[in-house]
């Protein structure tokens, strides 16, 4: 049996560290998904009451590269 050399406290510690590591890695993904769902819900609720002309005045969100000042298609300079 492969688990012969591991004691219960070692296995418990490994399990706790594995779960904690998984939460640490995937937490931003869950938050992003939750934020997108909240946005969709809010837009659906406001969509019926907001006129289309008002919506057209709102610029689209900038992508991460655009916020950093990077333009699409521009060569990287060293």
Secondary structure, 3 states (H helix, E strand, C coil): CHHHHCCHHHHHHHHHHHHHHHHHHHHHHHHHHHHHHHHHHHHHHHHCCCCHHHHHCCCCCCCHHHHCCCCCCCCCCC
